[in-house]
Amino acid sequence: MSHQSAVAAAAPASSIGSPWLWVISIAVLLALLAADFLVTRRPHEVSLREAAGWSVFYLTLPLVFALWLWTAFGGAQALEFATGFVVEKSLSVDNLFVFMLLLAAFAVPAEVQQRVLLYGIVGALVLRGIFIAAGAALLQAGTWAFLVFGLILFASAVKILHEAVGGPEPDRDVSRMRSVRLLRRLMPVTDDYRGTRMVVRERGRRALTPLTLVVVAVFATDVVFAVDSVPAVYGITEDPYLVFATNAFALLGLRALYFVLHTALAKLTHLNHGLAVILAFIGIKLVLHWAHEVWPAVPTIPTPVSLLVIVVILATVTVTSLRSGKRAAERSPS
């Protein structure tokens, strides 16, 4: 590869994110998060009707945003956003599995579960913002970053597939997590929840409530998911603004989606198999992109093909999960 092509390959990818677009987008994101905090200000058990209404709202937003991208910047950016959103939404559903296990492990009361989920979403947004900035810096350093991202996704795919094939792990003792043990050493913890309060005064000194422990545990899992999700969406688009937008839209509706899919999540027994295949596929796409920059004869995978492959994989694992559940129900005694 010539010096000129090497310089061009290392040049930062153009972004549609002007300073004003970033400011407006972050302002809208903060406004939506503030609205969510107001909704969860008074602890209450979330009804299916309430959760479905918010889920429809948060699924409509990315559709409207994609249409705006189409009219303002063209079909390529809109398609990249749509594909990245599907990937991030799929990974966020897997995130909900972990949230469900943590809420059960900490015996979180139903009326404060949505506040825990909201804290988890805020933590995930902050962490992914950091990883997005780091990913953009790596891409500016050179095309070798695509190879690094590809290897990360391969490793994640192998790990997820190993866990999926091996079956569900025995219940983990959340109290043995390092972050939780450290908190218990630093401050006393109350025996019961105190609504949405995380710190209370008891016997003349401050004490943490179990809500603080579960929020810290959720934040710890957010780090793991950020490592997978950000390289995955960089495999779809190199535009940091679109990477940010896909993550934001995928995470915003998780609080409501959790209560809609709470019972359905347990039935998607093959979801992790599908996510492992998706991550491996995007890993191949990233490696091919890196190889194409070094050897132009190497083919790349177009974004429309990526979207088609991802949708087919998700549809397949949904059908196989439902069929597996139906066969298991038929075999079990009535």
VENJOJO-V242274 format. One record per backbone hydrogen bond with DSSP energy under -0.5 kcal/mol. CO is the residue of the C=O (numbers start at 0). NH is the residue of the N-H. E is the energy in kcal/mol with one decimal. If there is no record, write none. Layout:
# VENJOJO-V242274
co-><CO | CO>
nh-><NH | NH>
e-><E | E>
This chain:
# VENJOJO-V242274
co-><1 | 2 | 3 | 4 | 5 | 6 | 7 | 15 | 17 | 18 | 19 | 20 | 21 | 22 | 23 | 24 | 25 | 26 | 27 | 28 | 29 | 30 | 31 | 32 | 33 | 34 | 35 | 37 | 40 | 46 | 47 | 48 | 49 | 50 | 51 | 52 | 53 | 54 | 55 | 56 | 57 | 58 | 59 | 60 | 61 | 62 | 63 | 64 | 65 | 66 | 67 | 68 | 68 | 73 | 74 | 75 | 76 | 77 | 78 | 79 | 80 | 81 | 82 | 83 | 84 | 85 | 86 | 87 | 88 | 89 | 90 | 91 | 92 | 93 | 94 | 95 | 96 | 97 | 98 | 99 | 100 | 101 | 102 | 103 | 108 | 108 | 109 | 110 | 111 | 112 | 113 | 114 | 115 | 116 | 117 | 118 | 119 | 120 | 121 | 122 | 123 | 124 | 125 | 126 | 127 | 128 | 129 | 130 | 131 | 132 | 133 | 134 | 135 | 136 | 137 | 138 | 141 | 142 | 142 | 143 | 144 | 145 | 146 | 147 | 148 | 149 | 150 | 151 | 152 | 153 | 154 | 155 | 156 | 157 | 158 | 159 | 160 | 161 | 162 | 163 | 171 | 172 | 173 | 176 | 177 | 178 | 179 | 180 | 181 | 182 | 187 | 193 | 197 | 199 | 199 | 201 | 204 | 206 | 207 | 208 | 208 | 209 | 210 | 211 | 212 | 213 | 214 | 215 | 216 | 217 | 218 | 219 | 220 | 221 | 222 | 223 | 224 | 225 | 226 | 227 | 228 | 229 | 230 | 231 | 232 | 232 | 237 | 238 | 239 | 240 | 241 | 242 | 243 | 244 | 245 | 246 | 247 | 248 | 250 | 251 | 252 | 253 | 254 | 255 | 256 | 257 | 260 | 261 | 263 | 263 | 264 | 266 | 267 | 269 | 270 | 271 | 272 | 273 | 274 | 275 | 276 | 277 | 278 | 279 | 280 | 281 | 282 | 283 | 284 | 285 | 286 | 287 | 288 | 289 | 290 | 294 | 299 | 301 | 302 | 303 | 304 | 305 | 306 | 307 | 308 | 309 | 310 | 311 | 312 | 313 | 314 | 315 | 316 | 317 | 318 | 319 | 320 | 321 | 322 | 323 | 324 | 325 | 326 | 327>
nh-><5 | 6 | 7 | 8 | 9 | 10 | 10 | 17 | 21 | 22 | 23 | 24 | 25 | 26 | 27 | 28 | 29 | 30 | 31 | 32 | 33 | 34 | 35 | 36 | 37 | 38 | 39 | 40 | 42 | 50 | 51 | 52 | 53 | 54 | 55 | 56 | 57 | 58 | 59 | 60 | 61 | 62 | 63 | 64 | 65 | 66 | 67 | 68 | 69 | 70 | 71 | 72 | 73 | 77 | 78 | 79 | 80 | 81 | 82 | 83 | 84 | 85 | 86 | 87 | 88 | 89 | 90 | 91 | 92 | 93 | 94 | 95 | 96 | 97 | 98 | 99 | 100 | 101 | 102 | 103 | 104 | 105 | 107 | 106 | 111 | 112 | 112 | 43 | 115 | 116 | 117 | 118 | 119 | 120 | 121 | 122 | 123 | 124 | 125 | 126 | 127 | 128 | 129 | 130 | 131 | 132 | 133 | 134 | 135 | 136 | 137 | 138 | 139 | 140 | 141 | 141 | 144 | 145 | 146 | 147 | 148 | 149 | 150 | 151 | 152 | 153 | 154 | 155 | 156 | 157 | 158 | 159 | 160 | 161 | 162 | 163 | 164 | 165 | 166 | 166 | 173 | 175 | 176 | 180 | 181 | 182 | 183 | 184 | 185 | 186 | 207 | 196 | 208 | 201 | 206 | 204 | 201 | 199 | 189 | 211 | 212 | 213 | 214 | 215 | 216 | 217 | 218 | 219 | 220 | 221 | 222 | 223 | 224 | 225 | 226 | 227 | 228 | 229 | 230 | 231 | 232 | 233 | 234 | 234 | 235 | 236 | 239 | 242 | 243 | 244 | 245 | 246 | 247 | 248 | 249 | 250 | 251 | 252 | 253 | 254 | 256 | 257 | 258 | 259 | 260 | 261 | 264 | 265 | 266 | 267 | 267 | 268 | 270 | 273 | 274 | 275 | 276 | 277 | 278 | 279 | 280 | 281 | 282 | 283 | 284 | 285 | 286 | 287 | 288 | 289 | 290 | 291 | 292 | 293 | 294 | 297 | 301 | 305 | 306 | 307 | 308 | 309 | 310 | 311 | 312 | 313 | 314 | 315 | 316 | 317 | 318 | 319 | 320 | 321 | 322 | 323 | 324 | 325 | 326 | 327 | 328 | 329 | 330 | 331>
e-><-2.1 | -2.2 | -2.3 | -2.4 | -1.8 | -0.8 | -0.5 | -1.5 | -2.4 | -2.4 | -2.7 | -2.4 | -2.7 | -2.2 | -2.5 | -2.4 | -2.6 | -2.1 | -2.4 | -2.3 | -2.5 | -2.2 | -2.0 | -2.3 | -2.0 | -2.1 | -2.0 | -0.9 | -0.7 | -2.4 | -2.6 | -2.1 | -2.1 | -2.2 | -2.4 | -1.9 | -2.5 | -1.5 | -1.7 | -1.7 | -0.7 | -0.8 | -2.4 | -2.5 | -2.5 | -2.1 | -2.2 | -2.5 | -2.2 | -2.1 | -2.6 | -2.9 | -1.4 | -1.5 | -2.6 | -2.3 | -2.4 | -2.5 | -2.6 | -2.7 | -2.7 | -2.1 | -2.1 | -2.8 | -2.8 | -2.0 | -2.3 | -2.3 | -1.7 | -1.3 | -1.6 | -1.6 | -1.1 | -1.2 | -2.2 | -2.7 | -2.0 | -2.5 | -2.7 | -1.8 | -2.6 | -2.3 | -2.4 | -1.0 | -1.4 | -0.6 | -0.7 | -1.4 | -1.7 | -2.4 | -2.0 | -2.3 | -2.3 | -2.1 | -2.4 | -2.5 | -2.2 | -2.5 | -2.3 | -2.5 | -2.5 | -2.0 | -1.8 | -2.3 | -2.8 | -2.0 | -2.2 | -2.7 | -2.4 | -2.0 | -2.1 | -2.3 | -1.8 | -1.1 | -0.8 | -0.6 | -1.5 | -1.7 | -0.7 | -1.9 | -2.8 | -2.4 | -2.2 | -2.2 | -2.3 | -2.2 | -2.4 | -2.3 | -2.7 | -2.5 | -2.2 | -2.8 | -2.7 | -2.4 | -2.0 | -2.3 | -2.9 | -2.1 | -0.5 | -0.6 | -1.1 | -2.0 | -2.2 | -2.7 | -2.5 | -1.8 | -2.1 | -1.5 | -1.8 | -2.5 | -2.9 | -1.7 | -2.1 | -0.6 | -3.2 | -1.4 | -3.2 | -2.8 | -3.0 | -1.5 | -0.9 | -2.2 | -2.1 | -2.3 | -2.2 | -2.2 | -2.5 | -2.2 | -1.6 | -1.8 | -1.3 | -0.9 | -2.0 | -2.2 | -1.6 | -1.0 | -2.8 | -1.8 | -0.5 | -1.4 | -2.2 | -1.9 | -0.9 | -0.6 | -1.4 | -2.2 | -0.7 | -2.2 | -2.4 | -2.6 | -2.6 | -1.9 | -2.6 | -2.6 | -2.0 | -2.0 | -2.2 | -0.8 | -1.7 | -0.5 | -2.5 | -2.3 | -0.8 | -1.3 | -2.8 | -0.7 | -3.2 | -0.6 | -1.1 | -0.9 | -0.9 | -2.1 | -1.4 | -1.9 | -2.6 | -2.2 | -1.9 | -2.5 | -2.7 | -2.2 | -2.6 | -2.6 | -2.2 | -2.2 | -2.2 | -2.4 | -2.3 | -2.7 | -2.0 | -2.3 | -2.7 | -2.5 | -1.5 | -1.2 | -4.0 | -2.5 | -0.6 | -1.9 | -2.5 | -2.2 | -2.6 | -2.5 | -2.4 | -2.4 | -2.4 | -2.4 | -2.6 | -2.5 | -2.5 | -1.8 | -2.2 | -2.8 | -2.0 | -2.1 | -2.5 | -2.4 | -2.4 | -2.2 | -2.5 | -2.3 | -2.1 | -2.0 | -2.0 | -1.7>
